[in-house]
């Protein structure tokens, strides 16, 4: 009899704990803090995901998006890591390249890349660099010979718009005048339309996943000079990859290794993260819900209309990648400092 009562007590306790866990999000609001301005691809992805996420979380919480641009997503990353409560109610949509700032020990960094709670990413991505077609540059060689470097717009040092051209400078001896401080991608695009800036680096999916990139490519307003993938993207069959050009110019192996590290942000895509210390059962709920969103037929139909290529990465995979990229030897970090202007 006593054993039966003990078993019943344990069973009721387990059921009560399970109900408490699954009911946590009932009546709550999840906030996704986006480290970019409204209209940027990171923002568009976050809003699309936010509209489907309640469908797959028990209790159907509200999910809202808050834009927090600044410093190439540094402001948002710092907020999610250091300010937000570790309750699973605040997530961040951040730019993966900001881990460079941690490797370079910049004082504005208030996070540890390896200790974020990783929820997932909708894609892996490659980079490209384009320039206004009315500029007299058809190749990187033309830019290398230029007496005055073209101006490339960028939101900050952790963004694709900054690190990709800086890598090209280091590897190929070209020169860009990189103008930082734009709030987001739409502001950089506007600067290019006004000819305040001439060029910009972006991810391939971002360029083709929103306007004005699609129209610019269709009308010939811009010329795409280079892409970062190991193979040419089907949408860019005539644009050489950085690896092809390094092979043609017989670039040293050391430079190739550094290029691999600097281009690693593409492996993270557009990650969604949470604060460290979120209870394990809530991490499980969020990861599973996020995965289900990226498999949702309606979401996938919307993604196709937007020309997004959905190639999901799990939170577990991102967690492992984060630990890997942060563990870099001193010689790689020294070279990165040179590329990113930390060292003369």
C-alpha positions in Angstrom: 0.0 0.0 0.0 2.8 2.4 1.0 4.6 1.6 -2.3 1.5 2.4 -4.3 0.9 5.7 -2.5 4.6 6.6 -3.0 4.3 5.8 -6.7 1.1 7.9 -7.0 2.7 10.8 -5.2 5.8 10.7 -7.5 3.5 10.4 -10.6 1.4 13.4 -9.5 4.6 15.4 -8.8 6.0 14.7 -12.2 2.8 15.5 -14.0 2.5 18.8 -12.0 6.1 19.7 -12.9 5.5 18.9 -16.6 2.3 21.0 -16.6 4.2 23.9 -15.0 6.9 23.7 -17.7 4.6 23.4 -20.6 2.2 26.1 -19.3 5.1 28.6 -18.7 4.5 30.5 -22.0 0.7 30.8 -21.5 -0.3 34.4 -21.3 3.4 35.5 -21.8 5.0 37.6 -24.5 8.2 36.6 -26.3 10.3 39.4 -27.6 12.7 39.1 -30.5 15.3 41.9 -30.4 16.6 42.5 -33.9 20.0 44.1 -34.3 19.0 45.9 -37.5 16.6 48.5 -38.6 13.1 47.8 -40.0 13.2 46.5 -43.5 16.6 44.8 -43.3 16.6 41.1 -44.1 17.3 40.1 -40.5 14.2 42.1 -39.5 12.1 40.5 -42.3 13.1 37.0 -41.2 12.4 37.7 -37.5 8.9 39.1 -38.3 8.1 36.1 -40.5 9.3 33.7 -37.8 7.5 35.6 -35.1 4.1 35.2 -36.9 4.4 31.4 -36.9 6.2 30.7 -33.6 3.1 30.8 -31.3 1.6 28.0 -33.3 4.3 25.6 -32.0 4.6 26.7 -28.4 2.2 25.3 -25.8 0.2 28.2 -24.4 0.5 30.2 -27.7 2.4 33.2 -26.3 2.4 36.5 -28.2 5.6 37.1 -30.1 6.7 40.6 -30.9 9.7 42.1 -32.7 11.7 45.0 -31.4 14.3 46.7 -33.5 17.5 47.7 -31.7 20.0 48.7 -34.4 23.5 50.0 -33.7 27.1 49.0 -34.0 26.4 46.2 -36.5 24.1 44.5 -34.1 26.4 45.0 -31.1 23.8 46.9 -29.2 21.3 44.1 -29.5 23.8 41.4 -28.7 24.9 43.2 -25.6 21.3 43.7 -24.5 20.2 40.1 -24.9 23.4 38.8 -23.2 23.9 41.2 -20.4 20.5 42.9 -19.7 17.6 40.6 -20.6 16.5 38.1 -18.0 17.4 34.5 -18.6 13.7 33.4 -18.6 13.3 32.4 -22.3 11.2 35.5 -23.1 13.8 37.6 -24.8 15.6 36.4 -27.9 18.0 38.1 -30.3 18.3 38.2 -34.1 21.9 39.2 -34.5 24.7 39.4 -37.1 27.1 36.5 -36.7 30.2 38.5 -37.6 30.2 40.4 -34.3 32.1 37.6 -32.7 35.1 39.2 -34.4 34.9 41.9 -31.9 35.2 39.4 -29.0 38.2 37.8 -30.6 39.8 41.2 -31.0 39.0 42.1 -27.4 37.1 45.3 -28.2 35.9 47.1 -25.1 32.3 47.5 -26.3 31.7 43.7 -26.2 29.6 42.6 -23.3 29.0 39.1 -24.3 30.7 35.7 -24.7 29.8 34.3 -28.1 30.2 30.7 -27.0 27.8 31.2 -24.0 24.7 32.5 -25.8 21.8 30.1 -25.8 21.6 29.1 -29.5 18.0 28.5 -30.8 18.6 28.1 -34.6 19.2 29.7 -37.9 17.2 29.5 -41.2 20.2 29.4 -43.5 23.9 29.3 -44.1 25.0 32.1 -46.3 27.8 33.5 -48.6 28.8 37.1 -49.2 29.1 39.2 -52.3 30.4 42.7 -53.1 28.7 45.0 -55.6 29.4 48.4 -57.0 27.3 50.9 -58.9 27.7 50.1 -62.6 28.3 53.7 -63.5 31.6 53.5 -61.6 34.6 52.7 -63.8 35.4 49.3 -62.1 34.6 46.0 -63.7 36.9 43.8 -61.7 38.9 43.9 -58.4 42.0 44.6 -60.6 40.4 47.8 -61.8 39.9 48.9 -58.1 43.5 47.9 -57.3 44.7 50.3 -60.0 42.3 53.2 -59.0 43.9 56.4 -57.8 41.0 57.0 -55.5 39.3 54.1 -53.7 35.5 53.7 -54.0 33.4 54.3 -50.9 31.7 51.3 -49.4 28.8 51.8 -46.9 28.6 49.7 -43.7 26.7 49.6 -40.5 29.7 48.7 -38.4 32.8 46.5 -37.9 30.8 43.4 -37.2 28.8 43.5 -40.4 29.4 41.9 -43.8 29.7 45.4 -45.2 32.9 45.9 -43.3 34.7 42.6 -42.9 34.3 41.3 -46.5 35.9 44.4 -48.2 38.6 44.5 -45.5 39.4 40.8 -46.2 39.6 41.7 -50.0 42.0 44.5 -49.2 44.3 42.1 -47.2 44.2 39.2 -49.7 44.3 41.1 -53.1 45.8 44.4 -52.3 42.8 46.5 -53.3 41.7 49.5 -51.4 38.2 50.6 -50.3 37.1 53.7 -48.3 34.7 52.0 -45.9 32.2 54.4 -44.4 30.7 53.0 -41.2 27.9 54.2 -38.9 24.8 53.6 -41.1 21.8 52.4 -38.9 21.0 49.5 -41.2 21.0 48.0 -44.7 18.2 50.3 -46.0 20.2 53.4 -45.1 23.3 52.0 -46.9 21.1 51.3 -50.0 19.8 54.8 -49.9 23.4 56.2 -49.7 24.3 54.1 -52.8 21.2 55.4 -54.7 22.3 59.0 -53.9 25.9 58.1 -54.8 27.1 59.0 -51.3 28.5 55.5 -51.3 29.5 53.5 -54.4 29.7 49.9 -53.2 28.5 47.5 -50.5 29.1 44.0 -49.3 26.1 41.9 -48.3 25.1 38.3 -48.0 23.9 36.7 -51.2 20.5 35.8 -49.7 20.0 39.3 -48.3 20.8 40.8 -51.7 18.3 38.6 -53.6 15.8 38.4 -50.7 14.7 42.0 -50.6 14.5 45.2 -52.6 16.3 47.0 -54.0 18.8 44.2 -54.6 16.5 42.3 -56.9 15.7 45.3 -59.0 19.3 46.5 -59.1 20.5 43.2 -60.4 17.7 43.0 -63.0 18.2 46.6 -64.3 22.0 46.5 -64.2 22.1 49.4 -61.7 24.9 47.6 -59.9 27.7 45.2 -60.9 28.6 42.2 -58.6 32.4 41.8 -58.5 33.0 38.8 -56.3 31.3 36.2 -54.1 32.6 34.2 -51.2 31.2 30.7 -51.7 33.5 27.8 -52.6 31.2 27.3 -55.6 29.4 30.0 -57.7 25.9 30.6 -56.6 23.4 29.7 -59.3 22.1 33.2 -59.2 25.6 34.5 -59.9 27.0 32.3 -62.6 29.2 35.0 -64.1 30.7 36.3 -60.8 34.0 34.7 -59.7 34.4 33.4 -56.2 37.2 34.6 -53.8 38.6 31.1 -54.0 38.9 31.2 -57.8 40.6 34.5 -57.7 43.0 33.4 -54.9 43.9 30.4 -57.1 44.5 32.6 -60.2 46.7 35.0 -58.2 48.5 32.2 -56.3 47.7 33.7 -52.9 49.7 32.3 -50.1 48.3 29.5 -47.9 48.4 31.6 -44.8 46.1 34.1 -46.4 43.7 31.3 -47.4 43.5 30.1 -43.9 42.7 33.5 -42.5 40.1 34.0 -45.3 38.4 30.8 -44.1 38.2 32.1 -40.5 37.0 35.6 -41.6 34.3 34.0 -43.8 33.0 31.7 -41.1 30.1 34.0 -40.2 28.3 32.6 -43.2 28.1 29.3 -41.5 25.9 30.8 -38.8 23.6 32.5 -41.2 21.0 34.6 -39.3 21.0 33.1 -35.8 18.4 33.5 -33.1 20.0 33.5 -29.7 18.9 33.8 -26.1 20.5 34.8 -22.9 22.8 32.4 -21.0 21.1 30.4 -18.3 17.7 29.8 -19.8 16.2 26.7 -18.1 16.9 23.6 -20.2 13.2 22.7 -20.6 12.5 26.2 -22.1 15.5 25.9 -24.4 14.1 22.6 -25.6 10.7 24.2 -26.2 12.1 27.1 -28.1 14.5 25.0 -30.3 11.7 22.6 -31.2 9.2 25.3 -32.0 11.8 27.2 -34.1 12.6 24.0 -36.1 8.9 23.3 -36.7 8.4 26.9 -38.0 11.1 26.3 -40.6 9.3 23.1 -41.7 5.9 24.8 -41.8 4.3 24.6 -45.3 2.8 28.1 -45.1 6.1 29.5 -43.9 8.0 27.8 -46.6 5.5 29.1 -49.2 6.1 32.6 -47.9 9.9 32.1 -48.0 9.7 31.0 -51.7 7.8 34.1 -52.5 10.5 36.2 -50.8 13.2 34.1 -52.6 14.7 33.0 -49.3 16.6 29.7 -49.4 15.8 27.9 -46.2 18.6 25.6 -45.1 18.1 25.3 -41.3 20.8 24.9 -38.7 19.9 23.5 -35.3 20.6 25.2 -32.0 22.9 22.3 -31.1 24.9 22.7 -34.2 25.2 26.5 -33.7 26.3 26.0 -30.1 29.2 23.7 -31.3 30.2 26.2 -34.1 30.2 29.1 -31.6 32.7 27.2 -29.3 34.8 26.3 -32.3 35.2 29.8 -33.9 36.0 31.5 -30.6 39.0 29.1 -30.0 41.4 30.7 -32.4 45.2 30.6 -32.1 47.1 33.9 -31.5 48.6 34.0 -35.0 45.1 34.0 -36.6 43.9 36.7 -34.2 46.9 38.8 -35.0 46.2 38.6 -38.7 42.5 39.4 -38.1 43.6 42.5 -36.1 45.6 43.7 -39.2 42.7 43.0 -41.5 40.2 44.8 -39.4 42.4 47.8 -38.7 43.3 46.9 -35.1 47.0 46.9 -35.9 49.3 49.0 -38.1 
